[in-house]
Amino acid sequence: MSGALRAIPVGLLAGTCAAVVAWFLIGDVGPASDLADGTRAYDPPALPWPVGVLAGAGLVCCVAAVVRRWAVASPVVLCVVAGLLVGWAGRVVTAASIGANIGGGLMLLFGLPLAGILVLVAVVTALVIARRAQRDARMSKPDPSATAM
């Protein structure tokens, strides 16, 4: 598998890690005060902190894996941006505050399709880079019939 095709699974893993890291870094965006009886209107799903640390380490490892090849880094960067957008959308959709339904609806309407488009562009970019590398390798092969006499 060429380096450009390896960027697809690395990018998807990096995007997933970026979504989890964004979820942890943004934190709960609900109201600061609870209801009168001490309960909250909605509790967003909670993940233990080691999951956030592992996701951050995974994101760092994925970025370190593609640092040397900048041409292959572009699909991974697009997937990381899509992951950050998905993490942000998750926090906006699960916000327990007045007006969150408008922001959540806008994130579902615009944010998530944009994230999908970014991932699609990342896959197409990786395939184009792989095709160009394959064509360049085929064109640079010496012709064995040219040296035979």
QUIURRA-V108424 format. One line per field, one symbol per residue. phi: phi as a letter, one per 30 degrees, with the letter a starting at -180 (. if undefined). psi: psi as a letter, one per 20 degrees, with the letter a starting at -180 (. if undefined). A space follows every 10 residues. Layout:
phi: ???
psi: ???
This chain:
phi: .ddddddddd dddddddddd ddedddidcd ddcddddjcc dacddccddd dddddddddd dddddcddcd dddddddddd dddddddddd dddcdcbdjd dddddddddc dddddddddd dddddddddd dddddddddd ddddddcdb
psi: prhhhihghg ghghgghhgg ghgghgapja qhqrrhjjrq hpoqppqqhh ghghgghhgg gghhhjhhnh hihghggghg ghghhggghg hghjpmrpih hghgghhhhg ghhhgghggg hggggghggg gghgghhhhi pqohihip.
